[in-house]
Amino acid sequence: FGKNEYNNDADFDGIWGIWDEPFLQFVANKINTFHQPFFASFFSLSSHHPFKVPEKYQGKFPKGPLPVQEPIGYTDNALREFFATASKI
């Protein structure tokens, strides 16, 4: 699944695709409809240049000496929320 299936340009990061947090929530709900067993993989976009995070998360995660560190904090949070959602479905 990707930007075309997600179908909400409001969550487009402007460069690569959909921000990790909303896309992971979409994935959590989508995989709940799959017949078991199944295999799924996810490719995070936030850890790629230009290392941006959504506006509402700017300044919420440590920046560190490398520009990738703030987006990694954002992705870590998005994954935490994904597992919380997936465990409730």
C-alpha positions in Angstrom: 0.0 0.0 0.0 1.2 3.5 -0.6 0.1 7.1 -1.3 -2.5 6.1 -3.9 -4.3 3.6 -1.6 -4.0 6.0 1.4 -5.8 8.6 -0.6 -5.4 11.6 1.8 -3.1 14.3 0.4 -3.4 16.3 3.7 -0.9 13.7 5.2 1.5 14.0 2.3 5.0 15.1 3.6 5.6 17.1 0.4 8.5 15.0 -0.8 8.5 11.2 -0.3 5.0 10.2 0.7 2.7 10.0 3.7 4.0 10.9 7.2 4.8 7.8 9.3 2.3 8.3 12.0 -0.9 8.5 10.0 0.3 5.9 7.5 1.1 3.4 10.3 -2.4 3.9 11.7 -3.8 3.2 8.2 -1.6 0.0 8.0 -2.7 -1.2 11.5 -6.4 -1.0 10.4 -5.7 -2.5 6.9 -3.8 -5.5 8.1 -6.6 -6.3 10.6 -8.6 -7.3 7.5 -6.1 -9.8 6.2 -6.6 -13.5 6.5 -4.0 -15.2 8.7 -1.2 -16.1 8.2 0.1 -13.2 6.2 3.3 -11.3 5.7 3.6 -7.5 5.8 6.4 -5.0 5.7 6.6 -1.3 6.2 9.1 1.2 4.8 9.5 4.4 6.9 10.0 7.6 5.0 10.9 10.0 7.8 14.5 8.9 8.1 15.3 10.1 4.6 16.7 13.5 3.6 15.5 16.2 4.2 14.8 14.8 7.7 11.6 16.6 8.4 8.9 15.9 11.0 5.3 17.1 10.9 4.7 20.6 12.2 2.8 19.4 15.2 5.9 17.4 16.3 8.6 19.9 15.7 10.6 20.4 18.8 9.1 17.4 20.6 11.9 14.9 19.9 15.7 15.3 20.6 17.6 16.7 17.7 21.1 15.4 18.6 24.3 16.0 16.6 22.9 14.3 13.4 19.9 15.7 11.5 18.3 12.2 11.3 17.9 12.0 15.0 14.7 14.1 15.4 12.9 12.1 12.6 14.0 8.8 14.2 12.3 10.0 17.5 9.2 10.8 15.5 9.2 7.3 13.8 9.8 5.6 17.1 6.7 7.4 18.5 4.7 6.5 15.4 5.7 2.8 15.8 4.7 2.9 19.5 1.2 4.2 18.4 1.0 1.6 15.7 1.6 -1.2 18.1 -0.9 0.3 20.6 -3.6 0.5 17.9 -2.8 -3.0 16.5 -3.0 -4.6 19.9 -6.5 -3.2 20.4 -8.0 -4.3 17.1 
